[in-house]
Amino acid sequence: MIDGTRTQLDFSAPPGASQQELDAAAFGALAMIAEVNYVRIG
């Protein structure tokens, strides 16, 4: 949820995409509709 609102993401990834590729595609779609701030740890 973003600010208490359910959000649906539509994204595409190539057939056989790895979990990392799927995560990156979903994250990219999220970044298109919301401000995303994160801190890298490690």
N, C-alpha and C positions, 0 to 999 in steps of 0.2 A: 504494500500500500504506500502511496505517496500522499502525504498530508491527509491520511484517513480515507483516501479514495482508491478503490481497486483499479489497477492499471493492467491492461493486456498488452503484451509485446508481440509484435509480428516480426519475424526475422527469418532469414534463410541461411543455410549452410550447405556445403556440398555433400552429396551422398557419402556415407562412410566417414564423416567428420569425427575427429576425436572429441573427447569431452572438453578439452581446452579450447578447441575451435568453436564448439557450441557455446561455451561460456563467453568467449570473446564476442561472438555474434550477438548474443543476448545483451551483454554489457553495452555494446555499441548501440543497439536499439534503445536501450534505456537512456543512454547519454543524449540521444536525439530528442527526448521528450522531457528530460529532467536534468537539473544541475547535479552532477555527481562529484563529490569530494571524497578523497580517500588518502590514507597515509600508508606508505609502504613500510612494513616492519620486517626486519631481517636482512 
